[in-house]
Amino acid sequence: MHPILASASYDATIRFWDLQSGNPIESVTNKDGQVNAMEISPDGTLMALAGWQNLRLIDLYKKMTIANVDAQSLARNVTSLCFVPESTRLLSGGEDQRIRLWNTRGGQLQCEKFIDLPAVINSVCVHPNQTTVFATDGQGCAYQWDTRTHQPWPIPISGMNFGEHFISIAVNSIGNKVTAASNHGRLFTWDISAGLVSLLSPQDHSILFRSIDAKQVIQAHDTYITRVRYTPNGERLATTSADGSVCIWDANNLENGKPLAKYEEKIPENTDKSKQHSVGWVWDCAFTSSSSSKYMIAASTDGILRIWDMPAARVHRYCKGHNKPITAMAFRDVF
């Protein structure tokens, strides 16, 4: 199967792209408002789209909606999506303060279970063990949830600034590190390799969850971080930001606070070529799945997807077609 790259924009379209040429393969009109998040299933057959009081499942072969959940079940914005690896389950989090676990088997969207957090949910991700979920909320808190239970556990956090909260959270493919990114441009990384700890709930039911060791905190950007992502091999960490850049970090050596590389493109002004402006906010990024992750795809508010050749530190190809800012992207490499 070929790689799948899709993006959604304020121009009310969802576009699918040919990575070899940078041209759009297909454009689908989106009549359901802004797309906040989109994710492609592990087998590449489905794509989930989330927005205001809306969650949809699209058949990628037919490019049509096959399941839809609306305002009767979703009170506000759905802000984050994550497919559980090697399964048919989908996680969603939103402004209604609820994390939901959906079963997409047979092209359906059936909510199997949910938990509520104290504030709006900004981001969700799932551990490679397929049962531990990590989430962040708008009050600056982070949580872990074993989906076999009904109890979320707060992750210990100290040193948050006034008004600071987490925007994005990610766990590496090895399953030993979790990193959250804040609206103040900081990265918080926890070591979760200490193993499993057994506790007893008030109902005397055994709960297993990962103990979390001391964190590392670095100032990654001077402004808002929009997304944090690990490369497929878990060795590198990427941060996208409102400053128009993507920074790559050594996930095993964050102490020095210096990125391995910084990818940004300055655009010359029309009237004065000596003046340059940013591409706008970079909302998200994704990597090819080879061990080296040579290429990185970044989505910006200038409506362009840029495919970066990372070793060469240059834009390898542009995907142009949107005439308004991109709001979400999804990528799934060769299967």
Secondary structure as GFF3:
##gff-version 3
##sequence-region A 1 335
A	DSSP	beta_strand	4	9	.	.	.	ID=ss1
A	DSSP	beta_strand	13	17	.	.	.	ID=ss2
A	DSSP	beta_strand	24	29	.	.	.	ID=ss3
A	DSSP	beta_strand	35	40	.	.	.	ID=ss4
A	DSSP	beta_strand	46	51	.	.	.	ID=ss5
A	DSSP	beta_strand	54	59	.	.	.	ID=ss6
A	DSSP	beta_strand	64	69	.	.	.	ID=ss7
A	DSSP	beta_strand	78	83	.	.	.	ID=ss8
A	DSSP	beta_strand	89	94	.	.	.	ID=ss9
A	DSSP	beta_strand	98	103	.	.	.	ID=ss10
A	DSSP	three_ten_helix	105	107	.	.	.	ID=ss11
A	DSSP	beta_strand	110	116	.	.	.	ID=ss12
A	DSSP	beta_strand	121	126	.	.	.	ID=ss13
A	DSSP	beta_strand	132	137	.	.	.	ID=ss14
A	DSSP	beta_strand	142	146	.	.	.	ID=ss15
A	DSSP	beta_strand	152	154	.	.	.	ID=ss16
A	DSSP	beta_strand	166	171	.	.	.	ID=ss17
A	DSSP	beta_strand	177	182	.	.	.	ID=ss18
A	DSSP	beta_strand	186	191	.	.	.	ID=ss19
A	DSSP	beta_strand	196	200	.	.	.	ID=ss20
A	DSSP	beta_strand	206	210	.	.	.	ID=ss21
A	DSSP	beta_strand	215	219	.	.	.	ID=ss22
A	DSSP	beta_strand	225	230	.	.	.	ID=ss23
A	DSSP	beta_strand	236	241	.	.	.	ID=ss24
A	DSSP	beta_strand	245	250	.	.	.	ID=ss25
A	DSSP	beta_strand	261	264	.	.	.	ID=ss26
A	DSSP	beta_strand	267	268	.	.	.	ID=ss27
A	DSSP	beta_strand	276	277	.	.	.	ID=ss28
A	DSSP	beta_strand	282	287	.	.	.	ID=ss29
A	DSSP	beta_strand	295	300	.	.	.	ID=ss30
A	DSSP	beta_strand	305	309	.	.	.	ID=ss31
A	DSSP	beta_strand	314	319	.	.	.	ID=ss32
A	DSSP	beta_strand	326	332	.	.	.	ID=ss33
###
